[in-house]
Amino acid sequence: MQLFAPLYGRVMAWSRHRQAPRYLGLLSFVEAFVFPVPPEVMLAPMTLAQPRAWFRYASISLVCALAGGLVGYAIGAFGIELVLPLLERLGYSARFEEVRKMASDHGFWLLLVGGFTPIPLKLFTLASGAVHMPLLPFLAGLFIGRAKRVYLVAGAVRLGGERAEQLLHRHVEKVGWGALLLLVLLVAWFWWSHQA
């Protein structure tokens, strides 16, 4: 965790800054195609500090993530060969190939539940562009998948306060793997229903 600890600390400091909404937007934007720290790291403490602004903060994060997702899609569509060495150095190349295959087979459904998986959003956006997924299903899947995540996080912190924030950070892996299992079940059901 030494690689991500300094970034995590910096993002936590940003969440207390008077320009925090702008930083949240920027973080949500770049996380969709390059940055390794998810925006919920800022979203949760910001919501905790100003609970009445939870919907506004989640909306900022969502809109900026969609804009960043378009950048990730464009990179995947037009420059994936330039990005592959970086993904390999970061240890994401095998996972990227898995996501690219899933994006090719089940693009919209992958993005729909992708917001809750432990797989970074940037792999979904890059892979969707690399397989030239149609833009409208890409945006619809990204919107729904990401909206579920940011509104759930901000809403849970709004309702549950500091305890909810701690629980979310502690159990994010379980929620992610549960969503991944749900995706596998949905894909299996979809495949089975079209075989009959």
N, C-alpha and C positions, 0 to 999 in steps of 0.2 A: 504494500500500500504506500510505500515511500514515493512512488512516482505520482500518485494522485493526491496524496495528503496535502502538499503545498497548494495545488489547484483548489482542492476542497476548502482549505482555509481561506483562500482569497475570495472564493465565491461567497462564503459565509460572511466575510467582512463587507462585501458588496451589498448583501441583503439588509444591512443596517445603515447604509448610506442614504442621503436625502435624494439621490438620483437612482435609487433602487429600481423603480419601474423601468427606467431606460436600460439599466444593466440586465434586468430580467429579460427584456425584449432582445437585447443583444445576445445574451447567453442562449436563449431559446432558438434564435436564428442560427448561430454558428454551431450549436450542438447538433443540428439536423444534418450537417454535412462534414464537420471536422472535430469540434471540441469534445473531450472525453467526459466532462462532468455534466450530468443531467440537470435541467433547470429546476426540478423539484427541490434541489438543495437550497435554492434561493426562495422559491415559491412558498415553501412551508414556513420558514421563519418570518417572511414578510407578512404572511397571513396571520401568523401568531401575533405579530406586533400591531397589525391593523385589521382585526377580524372583519370589519364591515366592508373592507375593500377586496374580499376574497374573490368575488366574481370578476371584478376589474382586473386583478392580477392574473387570474387564470386565463382570461380572454387575451390579455397582452401576450402571455406565453404561447397560447394557441395560434394566434395570428402570425406571430413572428416565427414559430416553428413551421407553419405552412409555407411562408416565404423562404425560409431556409431549406425546406424540403424540395422546393422548386430548384434551388441552386444545386442541391445534392443530385436531383434527378438529371439536371443538365450536365453535371460532371460525369455521372454514370453513362449518359447517352453519348457524350461527345469526347470525353477524356478519361475513360476508365483505365486505359492502358498506362496513363501517366500516374494514376493513383494506386494501382496494384502493388508496386514496390513499397509504398508507404504502408499499405495495409499489411503486407508481409512483415515489415519491420515491427509493426505494432502487435503482431501476433493474431491478426484478424483474417488472414487470407483464407484459411480453411473454413472458418465460419462464414465468410463472405460468399464463398462458392456454394455453400449449403443454402444461404439466403437467396442467392441469385437463382438457383434451381427452383426453390419454392416460389420466388417471385414470378418466374416463367410459367409455372404450373398453376399457381393460385394467387396471383397478385393482389386483387382487392381483399380477399379473405386474410391474406398474410398481413396486410396493413391494418386491417380492422382489429385484429387482436395483438398486433405488433407493439402497440403502445404499452402493453403490460408485461412484455417479455424482458428478460435481462439482456437481450441482444440490443446493442446500441442503435438508435434511430438512424444514424448515418449509414449503417449497412443496408437498411431497408430502402432508403432513398437512392443510394448509389446503385443497388441491385435493380431497383425498378427502372431506373434510367438505362442501365446496361442491357436490360432485356426489352427495352422500348415499350414498356407497358403503356397502354393508352392513357393520356393525361387526365381525362375526366374521372375514370375509376381510381387512378392514383390519388388525385386530390380528395375524392370522396372517402376513400379508405383511410388516408392519412388524417383527414379532418375528424372522422368518427373515432379512429383509434387514439389519436392524441387528445381529443376533447375528453374522452372517458377518463384518461389518466390525470390531466391537469385539473379538471373540475372535481374529480373524486378526491385528489390530494388536498386541494384548497378547501373544499367543502368539509372534508373530514377534520382538518385542522381547525376550521372555523367552528365546527360543532364540538369537537373534543378537546380543543386547546393543546397544551404542551404534551399531554399524555398521548393524544392521537399522533402528534408529530413523531414522538419517540417510537410508537408502535409501527408507524409506516416505515421508518428507517430500519427498524429491527426485522420486519417481515417482508420487505420488498422482494427478496429472492423467492420466497414461497408463493407470493402473488404472481410473480413473473412465470415461474414454472407451471403454476396452475393454469395461467392463460395459454401457455405453450401447449399444454395437454389439451385444453379446449380447442385450440387450433387444429391439432392432430385429429381429434375426434370429428370436428367439422369437415375437414378435408376427407377423412375416411367415409363419413356419411355422404358427402357430396359425390365422391367417386363411386361408392356402392349404389347410390340412387340412380346414377347415370349408366350403370352397367346393366341394370335390370330392364 
